Amino acid sequence: MGLKSCATQDQHNRSEGPTRKISAWNFLLNVTLEMQSKMKYVSLLMSLLSLLVKSGCFEDSKWNGLRVRYCTHPEKAFFHQPRLVVEAKEQGFKPVRGLQCNASVHYRGIAYAKDGDRSLTLLYDIHGFIGGIQAGIPINEAEATLYPSQSLRPPFVLDDQHYIITMYFTNPDEICKKGRKASDFEQHGTGENLWLQTGQYPHTVAYLPRQERNIAAPWVQGKCYPKMGTHYWYNISTDMSCENFYPVFLMYNNDEMTGFGWSFVTANLTSANYEHPDRAVFPLFFHEVPECLTRETKFSAMHVYLTNNPYAHTC
């Protein structure tokens, strides 16, 4: 109702006495009730919007976090990892091989680990931004568990008395040359893509598709599991040998890569960073479980999340 009609209504109220005043009160009551009804709809819409945000439907498309480890007990899962070297130092991480970005010929970045545990090794570029992550198996533990097998060397390479496997979040060619700027980190977060080192040296890498629609054989789609996503396994078959089980899997949600994981079959590794799923749960992650896994009793894994809210990864 515009200003002119309000004035007309007011003149009628003055000229026609109490009856029109009662009608005016009825009018105001109706307007109030209508507004309350609309507010209920607004409240409902706001609640729905809040629910969608919490569910991750509007989660930032950039990789806005770095967490590791899945567990059904929340206090033992989804541990935040520092994406800046200054935070890593504050949290007790220490350089593995000094502060030179090219300290090792077998990877790019300045490696940091906590309490000497190389199972979770973070790589930073020359400006202190996260550049990648490694899992390292001490050589004595590798010999005791007979893992990794010769067929998995590489992607595992021997470096500083550890068999290491490396995943880069940014182009490894740039980690020690120009690194990233603060504006790059603000724009992309943890990284732009994934590069898996597949050879002895960091110039040999495999680019992993950021969008699920671009993934192709020999990657094999597995099942989707809450707080993980849709799994993809590399070159698996029902009659394969577990000695050849590739140590990397990928996770996608709503067509976007949201994480990956290490999968070390036949290895019972001791670090608390690892998960040790029972073989009874394998049908939850594979459409067809490789036969060798149904007999295997040793399995060490680690989920690596590239977003800050694993609870948003629903199926």
N, C-alpha and C positions, 0 to 999 in steps of 0.2 A: 504494500500500500504506500503510495507516494505522499509528499507533503500536502499537495492540493486536496486529496481525498481525506487526509487526516483533518484538515481545516473544515471541510464540509461536514464531516461526521461530528466535529465539535460544535458547529453551529446548530445542528439538529438536536444535540444533547441539551443545549441551552434553551432552545425554543420549545421543546416538548416535555420538559420537566422530568420527574422521577422515573417514569416508564422508560424513557430513552436512556437514563442513567443506568438502570438495571441492564438494559440491552448492551450498553457499553461494557459493563462488568462481565457480561456473558462473552462479549467479543474478546476481551482481554483474557478471560479464562480459556477460551478456545485457542487463542494464539499461544498462551503458555503451555497448554497441553500438547499442541502441535510441536512447539519447540522442544518439549521434553521428549516427545516421540522421536524427533530428529536426533536429539542428543543420544538417545539409546542406540540409534543406528550408528552414529559417530563413534560411540564407545565400543560398539561391536566391531566396527571396522578397525579401530585402533588396536583392539585385542587381537584381531586376526593378523594385522600387520606385525604386531609384536611377536606373535607365534611364528610367522613366516621368517622373521629376522632370526629368531632363536634357532629355528630349524636349519638355517644356513641357506635358505633360498635366495637371499640377497647378500650372501657372503662375498667379500671383495674377491674379484677374479685374480688378483695378484697373490703370490705366495706370501702370506702375511705372518708366517710362524715357522718354527722348527722344533718339533717334538719327537721323542723316540719312545718306543716300547708300548706294546699293547698288553693289557691285563684286565681281567674282569673286576679286580679290586681297584677303584679309582686312585687310591693313595699309592699304588704301585705302577701307575700307567701315565702315559702322555707327559713325560718329563720335558719341560722347557730346556732348550739348548741356546747358548748365547750366539747371537748372529753378529756381534761386534767383538773385536778382540779385547777391547777394554772391559767388556762384561765378562769375557772368558777369564781374564786375569783376576777379576774381583771374585769369581766363583771357584777359584783354585786350580784352573787349567794352567798348565805350564808347557813351554815349547818342548817339542820332542827332539829336534835336531838344531837348536839355535834359532836365530831370527832371520836367517837368510831365506828368501823366498824360493831360491833354487838349491836348497841344501841337499836335496836328493834328486838324482837323475830319473827316479822312478815315478815322480808325481810333481805337480805344481801347487805351490802354496806354502804358507808357514803353518806347520802342523802343531796342534795343541791337544794334549790329553790330560785327564785328571787322575791323580794318584798312580800314574804310570800305566793305566789301563788303556791299551791301544784298541780295545774292541769298539770304542767310541772316540774317534779322532776327528777333530774339526780342522778344516783348512781355511785360512784367511788370506786375502790378497794383500798387496803392498800397502793399501790404505786402511787395512783392518776390517774390511767387510767380509762376511762369510762367502767362501768360494766353493766349498765342497765338503765331503765327509768320507771317512774311511772306516773300515772294520779291519782290525789287525789280529792275527792269531800268532801267539808266541811260537817259535819254532819247536820248542820242546813239547808244547801241547799239540802242535800239528803232527809231530812224530808219534806221540802217544795215541792220538785218535785216527791216524792215517788219513788226515784231511788237511788241505785239499788234495784230491787225487791228481795224478799227472795230467789228466784231460782238462783240469780246471786251472792249469798254470800256463799262461794267463787265462782268465782275468786276474787271478792271484799272482802277485810277484813278490819275490823275497827281497826285503829291505830292512836293514837294521835289526836282524834276528826276528823278524815278523813276516808272515805272509799277509800282505795287505791287498785289499780290493778297494777301488776308489770311484766315487761318483762326484762329478762336478755339477755345481748349480749355475755356473757361468762358463763362458768359453775359456778352456784351460790355456789357450794361447795368450790370453790377455791378463791372466791372474797376476803374473809376475812382471808384466811389461807396463801396463797402464792402470790395472785394477779398475775399481768402480768409484764413482763420485757419490756424494751424499744424495744428489738428485736422482741418480740411477737407483740407489737403494730405496729411496722414497717411492719411485715409480714402480719398480719391479718386486721389491721385497727380497725374499730369500734368494731368488734367482729368476732367470728368464726361461731356462730349459734344463734338461738333464743330459749330461754327457757321461757315459760309462766308459772308463778306461778299459780297453780290451786287449792291450798289448803290454810289453815290458816298459814302454816309455809313453809319456803323456800326449804325444802327438798322434797316438793310435787310440781313437775313441769312437764310440757308437752314439749317434744322436738318437734320443728316445722321444717319440711323438708326444707333444703336450696335449693334443686332443685325441680322444679315444677313436674318433672316426678315421684317424690317419694311421692307426696301428695295423700291421699286417703280419702274415706268416713270416717266420716260424713262431711268432708269439701266438699263444693259444688262450682264448678267453676261458676264465674260470668263473666261479660264482661270486655273487655280491654278498658281503657280510657287513652288518651294521658296525659303525665306527671304523670301518676300513674302506669299503667300496668294492667295485668290481675288480677282481684279480686277473692278471695276465701272467702266464708262465711261459718260459722260453723253451721251445722245441721239445715239448714233453709228449710222451706216448704211453700207452698202457703197458707195453712190453720193454720199456727202456731200462737201462741199468742206473741205479741210484748214484753210482760213481760219476755219472755224466749229468746229474741233476744240476741245472744252471743255478748259480747262487744269488740270482736277482729276480724279484717279481715286481710288477707295477700295480698301482691302484688308481682307479678312475671313479669320479662322481660327476654325473650330469655332463658327460663328455670331457671334463677337465681332469688332467692328472693332479691328484692331490697328495700323492705320496708314492713310496716304493718300499721295498724291504730286502733284507738279506735272508737267504734261506740255505742253511748249511746242513745238508742231509748227510748222515753217518757221523756227524760231529757232536759230541756231548761236551760243549765248551763251558767253562766254569764262571765266566764273568757274570755279575749280577745284571748287566745290561741286556743279556740275552733272554729270550722266551724259549720255553721248551714244551711245545704243544704235544699232546698225546696223539698217536696215530688215529685214534677213534674219531677225531674231529676233522680229519682230512676231507671227508665227503662234503663238508660245509664250504670248501674252497675250490674244489675241482668238480667239473662235470663228470669226468672219468678219472678216477684216482690211478696213477701209475701203480702197477702191481707190486713193484719193489717197495713202495711206501707202506703197503699193508703189512709188511714183515719187518720194517725198520723200527728200531727202538731208540735211535739216537737222532735228535733233530734240534738244531739251534737256529733261532730266527730273531730278527729285529725289525719292527715296523718303524719307518721314518716318515713323519707327517710334515708336509710343507705348508700346511695351513694351521691356523691357531685354534681351530675348533673341531677336533675329531668327532665330537658328538653330532655334528651337522652331516656327517657322512652316513646317510641312510640309504636303504634299499627299497 
